[in-house]
Amino acid sequence: MNTTMHALPLTRAALQQGMDDGLHAGAQLFATLQGAPAADLSLGLARPTDSPPTAMRSDTLMLWLSAGKPATAAAIGMLVDRGLLAFDDLVARHLPEFGQNGKDVITVRHLLTHTAGIRGLDTAYPFATWEETLAKIFAMRLERDWIPGQRAGYHTHTTWYVLGELINRLTGVAHDRWIHEHLFEPLGMRDTWLALTPERYREYGVRIGTLMNTAVSPPVPMMNLDTELGASRPRPSGSCRGPARDLVRLYEMLRRGGELEGVRILRDETARLMTSRQRVGMLDATFRQIIDWGLGVILNSSHYGPGIPYQFGPDASRETFGHGGSQSSTGFCDPARGLAAALVFNGCPGEAAHDRRLRAVLQALYADLFPEVTRG
């Protein structure tokens, strides 16, 4: 396989502009074209509050937040392939406690397409235990006038705890360990974790980057996320951390129909279901925009109009799928271009500033990689 690494002058400039503007202190970007490494950038500082500050490297572990959600979705797909559940199973069939207060009609598909109707809950992360959080979710009521499957709204955390608990019970293994052993390790994502033991956290040391709140001056670390406690508590909705290059391997597997380098993770049909439109033309009550969804991934929805958040840049093909992390990161695959990419900023500057920054960097990335297409 030929490897052609691109210099990415426009992308570098866009990333540097964000640093100059104080939106982030550092960033990682990794991309492949038709499976071959094409871009590997590490700029700025990974731990800006260290003395002296620690530089960003390609092997720095950054928190992906919700950009890690597709890993949990892929793990659920693996259980479907093994016959342990089906996407249209009622969740209460496997978790009877979940069926309280009208939730007995919610299916696994509803969880993955954000149509379940149980969005609002303070999970008290990372201080609440898994059991405490799950008990609160089991006791929740459906949102008023919400019929699962007929309304949509992004569920930031709640349904992802339920997906994690499905993995716990159906495999008999803690979901964070099962995902690492059965998904991350086979894919070569050995530095990616949903949770780190205190010992492993200390072993990584300065390789663990710090996510900063750059919406305030001076910037401060995001509360409790990159601490030993925060890193030790799995949250299937947002606790994945690893180098950007690892996240690309997940998308490369999906681009190839569930297989990577001779290792089959998902059946081709399951990978296709995950990454094709399963929720179409529905207004998302959280984002207040029409956004199409696969099973655990966002589909390019820019054709519905400008201003849709967490998209993949103006030049991405309509088939592009992926997922963003709150004000900080994105991973995606553009199958029409043979592109898989991950981009992680270590600064959270607010939704509007992040959206402008993300669009600018992704537009520059496409211009660097596909000048014949984007030259206009």
C-alpha positions as CSV (number, residue, x, y, z in Angstrom):
1,M,0.0,0.0,0.0
2,N,1.4,3.4,-1.0
3,T,1.7,6.0,1.7
4,T,1.5,9.7,0.6
5,M,1.7,12.1,3.5
6,H,0.3,15.5,2.6
7,A,1.8,18.8,3.9
8,L,-1.7,20.4,4.4
9,P,-0.6,24.0,4.3
10,L,-4.2,25.3,4.4
11,T,-5.2,23.0,7.2
12,R,-2.1,24.0,9.3
13,A,-2.9,27.6,8.8
14,A,-6.5,27.1,9.9
15,L,-5.4,25.2,13.0
16,Q,-2.8,27.9,13.8
17,Q,-5.4,30.6,13.4
18,G,-7.5,28.9,16.0
19,M,-4.5,28.9,18.4
20,D,-3.8,32.5,17.6
21,D,-7.4,33.3,18.4
22,G,-7.2,31.5,21.8
23,L,-9.7,28.8,20.8
24,H,-7.3,25.9,21.5
25,A,-3.7,25.5,22.7
26,G,-3.1,22.4,20.5
27,A,-4.7,20.0,18.1
28,Q,-4.3,16.6,16.5
29,L,-5.4,15.6,13.0
30,F,-5.0,12.2,11.3
31,A,-6.4,11.1,8.0
32,T,-6.3,8.2,5.6
33,L,-7.1,8.0,1.9
34,Q,-8.2,4.6,0.6
35,G,-6.7,3.2,3.7
36,A,-3.3,4.7,3.4
37,P,-2.0,7.3,5.9
38,A,-2.3,10.8,4.3
39,A,-2.1,13.3,7.1
40,D,-0.7,13.3,10.6
41,L,-0.5,16.7,12.4
42,S,0.1,17.5,16.0
43,L,0.4,21.2,16.8
44,G,0.7,23.3,19.9
45,L,0.4,22.2,23.5
46,A,-1.3,19.1,24.9
47,R,-1.0,20.2,28.5
48,P,-0.8,24.0,28.6
49,T,-1.0,24.3,32.3
50,D,2.1,22.1,33.0
51,S,5.3,23.9,33.9
52,P,6.9,23.7,31.4
53,P,3.9,23.0,29.1
54,T,3.8,19.7,27.4
55,A,3.7,19.6,23.6
56,M,1.0,17.9,21.6
57,R,2.2,14.7,20.0
58,S,0.7,12.1,17.7
59,D,0.5,9.6,20.6
60,T,-1.1,12.0,23.1
61,L,-4.3,10.6,24.5
62,M,-7.1,13.2,24.1
63,L,-10.6,13.0,25.4
64,W,-13.0,12.6,22.5
65,L,-16.3,13.3,24.4
66,S,-19.2,12.4,22.1
67,A,-17.0,11.6,19.2
68,G,-16.4,8.3,20.9
69,K,-20.1,7.3,20.8
70,P,-19.7,5.3,17.6
71,A,-17.5,2.9,19.5
72,T,-20.3,1.9,21.8
73,A,-22.7,1.7,18.8
74,A,-20.2,-0.6,17.0
75,A,-20.1,-2.8,20.1
76,I,-23.9,-3.1,20.1
77,G,-23.6,-4.1,16.5
78,M,-21.2,-6.8,17.4
79,L,-23.7,-8.2,19.9
80,V,-26.4,-8.2,17.2
81,D,-24.0,-10.1,14.9
82,R,-23.5,-12.6,17.7
83,G,-27.2,-13.1,18.1
84,L,-27.4,-11.7,21.6
85,L,-29.9,-9.0,20.7
86,A,-31.6,-7.3,17.8
87,F,-31.8,-3.6,16.9
88,D,-35.6,-3.9,17.2
89,D,-35.6,-5.7,20.5
90,L,-37.4,-4.0,23.4
91,V,-34.8,-2.8,25.8
92,A,-36.9,-4.0,28.7
93,R,-36.6,-7.6,27.4
94,H,-33.0,-7.5,28.4
95,L,-33.2,-4.9,31.2
96,P,-36.6,-5.4,32.9
97,E,-36.0,-2.5,35.3
98,F,-35.8,-0.1,32.4
99,G,-39.4,-0.7,31.4
100,Q,-40.8,1.5,34.2
101,N,-42.9,4.6,33.6
102,G,-43.8,4.0,30.0
103,K,-40.3,3.1,28.8
104,D,-41.4,-0.5,28.0
105,V,-42.0,0.5,24.3
106,I,-38.4,1.7,23.7
107,T,-36.2,-0.4,21.5
108,V,-32.5,-0.6,20.9
109,R,-33.0,1.2,17.6
110,H,-34.6,4.1,19.4
111,L,-31.6,4.4,21.7
112,L,-29.2,4.5,18.7
113,T,-31.3,7.0,16.7
114,H,-31.9,9.4,19.5
115,T,-35.7,8.9,19.3
116,A,-36.3,7.3,22.8
117,G,-37.6,10.4,24.6
118,I,-35.5,10.3,27.9
119,R,-33.1,13.2,27.3
120,G,-32.9,15.2,30.5
121,L,-31.0,13.9,33.5
122,D,-28.1,15.3,35.6
123,T,-25.8,12.3,35.8
124,A,-23.5,13.9,38.3
125,Y,-20.5,12.6,36.4
126,P,-17.9,11.6,37.5
127,F,-19.0,11.6,41.1
128,A,-22.0,9.3,40.9
129,T,-21.4,5.6,40.5
130,W,-22.6,3.6,37.5
131,E,-25.3,2.0,39.6
132,E,-26.5,5.3,41.0
133,T,-26.8,6.8,37.5
134,L,-28.5,3.7,36.1
135,A,-31.1,3.7,38.9
136,K,-32.0,7.3,38.0
137,I,-32.3,6.4,34.3
138,F,-34.5,3.3,35.1
139,A,-36.8,5.6,37.1
140,M,-37.2,8.2,34.4
141,R,-40.5,8.9,32.6
142,L,-40.9,9.4,28.9
143,E,-40.9,13.0,27.9
144,R,-44.4,14.5,27.7
145,D,-46.2,13.7,24.4
146,W,-43.2,11.7,23.1
147,I,-43.8,8.6,21.2
148,P,-40.5,6.7,20.7
149,G,-39.5,6.5,17.1
150,Q,-41.9,9.3,16.1
151,R,-39.9,12.2,17.6
152,A,-36.2,12.9,17.7
153,G,-33.8,14.7,20.0
154,Y,-30.2,14.2,20.7
155,H,-29.7,12.2,24.0
156,T,-26.4,13.4,25.4
157,H,-25.8,10.7,28.0
158,T,-28.9,8.8,29.2
159,T,-29.5,6.2,26.5
160,W,-25.7,5.5,26.2
161,Y,-25.6,4.3,29.8
162,V,-28.4,1.9,28.9
163,L,-26.4,0.7,25.9
164,G,-23.5,0.2,28.2
165,E,-25.6,-1.8,30.6
166,L,-26.9,-4.0,27.8
167,I,-23.2,-4.9,27.0
168,N,-22.6,-5.5,30.7
169,R,-25.5,-8.0,31.1
170,L,-25.3,-9.7,27.7
171,T,-21.6,-10.4,27.9
172,G,-21.1,-10.7,31.7
173,V,-18.1,-8.4,31.3
174,A,-17.9,-4.7,32.2
175,H,-18.6,-2.8,29.0
176,D,-15.5,-0.7,29.0
177,R,-13.3,-3.8,29.3
178,W,-15.4,-5.7,26.7
179,I,-15.1,-2.9,24.2
180,H,-11.4,-2.6,24.7
181,E,-10.8,-6.4,24.4
182,H,-13.2,-7.0,21.5
183,L,-13.1,-3.8,19.5
184,F,-10.2,-1.6,20.3
185,E,-7.5,-4.2,20.6
186,P,-8.5,-6.1,17.4
187,L,-8.5,-2.8,15.5
188,G,-5.1,-1.8,16.8
189,M,-6.6,1.0,18.9
190,R,-4.5,-0.1,21.9
191,D,-4.1,3.4,23.4
192,T,-7.9,4.0,23.4
193,W,-9.9,3.5,26.5
194,L,-13.4,4.2,27.9
195,A,-11.8,4.1,31.4
196,L,-8.3,4.0,32.8
197,T,-7.3,2.4,36.1
198,P,-5.4,4.7,38.4
199,E,-2.3,2.8,37.7
200,R,-2.6,3.0,33.9
201,Y,-3.5,6.7,34.2
202,R,-0.2,7.3,36.1
203,E,1.7,5.2,33.6
204,Y,0.6,7.4,30.7
205,G,1.6,10.5,32.6
206,V,2.1,13.5,30.3
207,R,0.8,11.5,27.3
208,I,-2.7,12.3,28.7
209,G,-3.7,15.7,27.2
210,T,-5.8,18.3,29.0
211,L,-9.1,19.5,27.5
212,M,-9.4,23.2,28.3
213,N,-12.4,25.6,28.7
214,T,-11.3,28.4,26.4
215,A,-14.6,30.2,26.6
216,V,-13.2,31.9,29.8
217,S,-10.1,33.9,30.3
218,P,-7.7,32.7,31.3
219,P,-8.6,29.2,30.0
220,V,-9.0,26.5,32.7
221,P,-9.1,22.6,32.5
222,M,-12.6,21.2,31.9
223,M,-13.8,20.3,35.4
224,N,-12.9,16.8,36.5
225,L,-12.7,15.2,33.0
226,D,-8.9,14.6,32.7
227,T,-8.3,13.8,36.4
228,E,-7.5,10.4,37.8
229,L,-11.1,10.1,39.0
230,G,-12.7,11.4,35.7
231,A,-10.5,9.0,33.7
232,S,-11.5,6.0,35.8
233,R,-15.3,6.3,35.4
234,P,-16.6,4.9,32.1
235,R,-19.3,6.9,30.3
236,P,-20.3,5.2,27.0
237,S,-21.5,8.6,25.8
238,G,-18.3,10.5,26.2
239,S,-15.4,9.0,28.1
240,C,-13.3,7.6,25.2
241,R,-9.8,9.0,25.0
242,G,-7.0,8.1,22.7
243,P,-4.9,9.5,19.9
244,A,-6.7,10.8,16.8
245,R,-5.0,8.1,14.7
246,D,-6.8,5.5,16.7
247,L,-10.3,7.0,16.0
248,V,-9.5,6.9,12.3
249,R,-9.1,3.1,12.5
250,L,-12.6,2.8,13.7
251,Y,-13.9,4.7,10.7
252,E,-11.6,2.9,8.3
253,M,-13.2,-0.4,9.6
254,L,-16.7,1.0,8.9
255,R,-15.6,2.3,5.5
256,R,-14.5,-1.2,4.6
257,G,-17.7,-2.8,5.6
258,G,-16.8,-4.0,9.1
259,E,-13.3,-5.3,8.4
260,L,-9.8,-3.9,8.8
261,E,-6.5,-5.6,7.9
262,G,-8.0,-9.0,7.9
263,V,-9.9,-8.7,11.1
264,R,-13.6,-8.7,10.8
265,I,-15.4,-6.7,13.5
266,L,-18.9,-6.4,12.0
267,R,-20.8,-8.2,9.3
268,D,-21.0,-6.1,6.2
269,E,-24.8,-5.7,6.5
270,T,-24.4,-4.4,10.1
271,A,-21.8,-1.9,9.2
272,R,-24.0,-0.7,6.3
273,L,-27.0,-0.3,8.6
274,M,-24.9,1.7,11.1
275,T,-23.7,4.1,8.5
276,S,-26.8,4.6,6.3
277,R,-29.8,6.7,7.0
278,Q,-32.0,5.1,9.6
279,R,-33.6,8.3,10.8
280,V,-34.5,10.7,7.9
281,G,-35.9,14.2,7.8
282,M,-36.8,14.5,11.4
283,L,-36.5,17.7,13.4
284,D,-34.0,17.2,16.2
285,A,-35.6,18.8,19.3
286,T,-32.2,19.2,21.0
287,F,-30.3,20.8,18.1
288,R,-33.5,22.4,16.6
289,Q,-32.4,21.4,13.2
290,I,-33.3,18.5,10.8
291,I,-30.5,16.0,11.1
292,D,-30.4,12.5,9.7
293,W,-28.9,9.6,11.7
294,G,-27.6,6.2,11.2
295,L,-27.3,3.7,14.2
296,G,-25.1,5.7,16.5
297,V,-23.6,8.0,13.8
298,I,-24.6,11.3,12.3
299,L,-25.2,11.4,8.5
300,N,-24.2,14.5,6.5
301,S,-27.3,16.7,6.7
302,S,-26.0,19.9,5.1
303,H,-28.6,19.5,2.3
304,Y,-31.3,20.6,4.7
305,G,-29.7,24.1,4.9
306,P,-26.8,26.1,6.4
307,G,-26.0,26.3,10.1
308,I,-26.5,22.6,11.1
309,P,-24.0,21.9,13.8
310,Y,-21.4,19.1,14.0
311,Q,-21.3,18.5,10.3
312,F,-18.3,17.6,8.1
313,G,-17.5,20.7,6.1
314,P,-19.0,22.2,3.0
315,D,-17.2,19.8,0.6
316,A,-18.1,16.4,2.2
317,S,-20.2,14.1,0.1
318,R,-23.8,13.4,1.1
319,E,-22.8,9.8,2.2
320,T,-20.4,11.1,4.8
321,F,-21.0,9.8,8.4
322,G,-19.4,10.4,11.7
323,H,-19.8,12.0,15.1
324,G,-18.6,15.1,16.8
325,G,-17.6,15.7,20.4
326,S,-18.9,18.7,22.3
327,Q,-17.0,21.9,21.2
328,S,-13.8,19.9,20.6
329,S,-13.6,17.0,18.2
330,T,-14.9,15.0,15.2
331,G,-14.3,11.7,13.5
332,F,-15.8,10.9,10.2
333,C,-15.7,8.9,6.9
334,D,-16.4,10.2,3.5
335,P,-16.8,7.0,1.5
336,A,-17.2,8.8,-1.8
337,R,-13.6,10.2,-1.4
338,G,-12.2,7.2,0.4
339,L,-11.4,9.5,3.3
340,A,-11.4,8.7,7.0
341,A,-10.3,11.5,9.4
342,A,-10.2,12.5,13.0
343,L,-9.7,16.0,14.4
344,V,-9.3,16.9,18.1
345,F,-8.9,20.3,19.5
346,N,-8.0,20.7,23.2
347,G,-10.0,23.8,23.7
348,C,-13.8,24.2,24.1
349,P,-14.6,27.8,23.1
350,G,-18.4,27.7,23.0
351,E,-20.7,26.2,20.4
352,A,-20.7,29.1,17.9
353,A,-16.9,29.5,18.0
354,H,-16.3,25.8,17.7
355,D,-18.7,25.5,14.8
356,R,-16.9,28.3,12.8
357,R,-13.5,26.7,13.7
358,L,-14.6,23.2,12.7
359,R,-16.0,24.3,9.4
360,A,-12.9,26.3,8.6
361,V,-10.5,23.5,9.3
362,L,-12.5,20.9,7.4
363,Q,-12.9,23.1,4.4
364,A,-9.1,23.6,4.5
365,L,-8.5,19.9,4.8
366,Y,-10.6,19.1,1.7
367,A,-8.9,21.9,-0.2
368,D,-5.5,20.4,0.7
369,L,-6.4,16.8,-0.1
370,F,-8.8,17.3,-3.0
371,P,-7.8,20.6,-4.8
372,E,-9.3,19.4,-8.1
373,V,-12.7,19.1,-6.4
374,T,-12.7,22.1,-4.1
375,R,-10.9,24.6,-6.3
376,G,-14.3,25.8,-7.5
